[in-house]
Amino acid sequence: MTSTLTRANIAEELYKVIGLSHNESAELVEMFFEEILLCFEKGEEVKLTSFGTFKIRNKKERVGRNPKTGVEAKISSRKVVTFKPSRHVKEKINN
């Protein structure tokens, strides 16, 4: 069975392992993700050693096709976040 890691799960682990209060744990998790978002807003990459690197990539405008109807539509340019896992992560998921 698969499960999803959530902010609440992370905060709960901080509460259990480190002994922070529930509120402190939740606040720490929020601060962590807010810092990552601030880096994205500035166009900076986020590198988490032994985990991976998140980068902002610009995608150009292009023509796409609706798979159901086959009708072409313009897809506007946008920024996307890409993730490249570290060698350590790749080894963990492949064992």
Secondary structure, DSSP 8 states (H G I E B T S, - for coil): ------HHHHHHHHHHHT---HHHHHHHHHHHHHHHHHHHHTT--EEETTTEEEEEEEE--EEEE-TTT--EEEE--EEEEEEEE-HHHHHHHT-
